[in-house]
Amino acid sequence: MTHQLLAWAESVLPDLLADLEAVVRVESPSADHDAVARSADVVAEVGERRLGFAPERIVVDGSTHLRWHLGSPEPDAPRVLLLAHHDTVWPIGSLETHPFSIQDGVIRGPGCFDMLTGLVMAVHAAAHLGHLSDAAVTLLVTGDEELGSHSSRALIEQEAEGCVAALVLEASGDGGALKIGRKGVSHYRVDITGRAAHAGLEPEKGVNATVELAHQVGVVVGFADASEGTSVTPTVAHGGTTPNTVPASASFVVDVRALTASEQERVDAAFRSLVPVTGARIAVHGGINRPPLEVSAAEALWRRAQAVADDLGLELPEAIVVGGASDGNFTAGIGVPTLDGLGAVGGGAHADTEHVMVADIPARTALLVGLMRELLGR
């Protein structure tokens, strides 16, 4: 059976690559809702052709998401969630400078690695399961993952509830490593209100928001804890209006990553406790965006994936924990076993070097099918 599965995956590779080309050739920058809607049209066509029926089209706050329910509708039937997204970070016009191509076994094109190859793999894998009379699969393809999944989070958590597993088709780590941990993400904006005054004539009458900003940046950097894997990184800062005016306002943005929910909560409480030192006023906005995908949510699934890989004669590298987040953070956050990085092998996500290795696609697709069969008791 395992040899047949690998042979099947090899046989469908031309179709899979044709589907991938169709999807990559429709640009889908997350913030452009019209572009994402056009991308959803193409993904829906690909899915309908392979799965035999059209998806539900769900538009939330302008973002277009697609959902296929396959198999038994019974609530007690074992169900697996396949999780993908069709939005990318690449702006309209990127195909002119980064056209889709396959040369010397390497695929290139906007979003091919993150994560359109994984999306197309999921479609073909779900189709290969065939009729499911006593089990179910949900394929959910979201349209705003690269922006933080604000419109799709509730949908993701709703579909994950009660699943035996969530399998995330984000790209793999180096060499094809699966991802068993992802840091949680928090975003903050600290707004500072001071008082303007002439910087030359009477600076003492002002309250300098930029000076307060400098102090608070130093404070929040201290919230980091390298021993716990917690990073606190100020990113964008603004302050002042003209060179000869004491700044009446300033602000800065902070990116926080943490391996555990307890660390996220500690840092969040610290932000809420900031105290001004210059007489300025401070307002903190934002908070926890994605909970961490803790290793405990993935270890058992990782072992099962290893066993499936062994049966297929495949060698998986050691699984990894990464700083970047995905929609798998949400499924793990509600207690659903989650395994990430099941998609393409390649590299260069969000960069000019983005690419996918063709030779690895059949084995990865076979692994996905084998793991779903294992999880669904088939």
Secondary structure, 3 states (H helix, E strand, C coil): CHHHHHHHHHHCHHHHHHHHHHHHCCCCECCCHHHHHHHHHHHHHHHHHHHCCCCEEEEECCEEEEEEEEECCCCCCCEEEEEEECCECCCCCHHHHCCCEEECCEEECCCHHHHHHHHHHHHHHHHHCCCCCCCEEEEEEECCHHHCCCCCHHHHHHHHCCCCEEEECCCCCHHHCCEEEECEEEEEEEEEECECCECCCCHHHCECHHHHHHHHHHHHHCCCEHHHCEEEEEEEEEECCCCCECCCEEEEEEEEEECCHHHHHHHHHHHHCCCCCCCCEEEEEEEEEECCECHHHCHHHHHHHHHHHHHHCCCCCCCEEECCCCCHHHHHHCCCCEEECCCCCEECCCCCCCEEEHHHHHHHHHHHHHHHHHHCCC
